[in-house]
Amino acid sequence: MGQKPALSPERFLRHEYLDMVIYRELASIETVPRFRKILEALMAHEVEDYEFWRELSAVKDVRINPLHISLLKAMRKLLGLTF
């Protein structure tokens, strides 16, 4: 009883925020200019989606675990980036 529906605006908001932060952080460490530009474009798209869901959501402040981002950045360095 207290669980949020799987397709709630809050859930979409959280996912869009996470994607936005991931792309921003990956762009910040990317050394290949073409890849950095792609990541920045993806981030810009996620910002638009985040703002859309933020308008529909009762939640206005989203937080994510910094460890999650650090692990993804480490995986990027170990495994590379593919487009």
Helices and strands as residue ranges (DSSP letters): H 9-29, H 33-56, H 66-79
